[in-house]
Every structure is written in structure tokens, then in C-alpha cells.
Amino acid sequence: MSGINAILEPGMLVRHPAQPDWGIGQVQSNIAGRITVNFREAGKIVIEGSHVVLDIVND
């Protein structure tokens, strides 16, 4: 895994670029390119980091 997803750590806030209705999510884990995120509106989702580049929330 490379790019932004490689630096994601537990506690960081992110958005899924293709699913804005999920709201802001908090990274729970990032293991071997599989990123588990707890989204406010969608709950816990496991994302394959090689298919989706998450947006970091800097608010």
C-alpha cells in the first residue's frame, strides 16, 4: 500500500470520497492495506486500501 492510506493510523478522521453520506469516520486499524473505519452514519466498514483512497479530515 502506498500514498495517503499508508499513513492512516487509529484515531485519524477520514471521509470516503465516493460515500459522502457516510459522514466522517475514525480509523480503527490499518493492517496490510485493510482499513477499518467507524463512520458516523454507516458504522464500522472495512475498506480495501488498494481500491479506495480515503480523504483525511483536517477540521
Order of alpha helices (4+ residues) and beta strands (2+ residues): beta-beta-beta-beta-beta
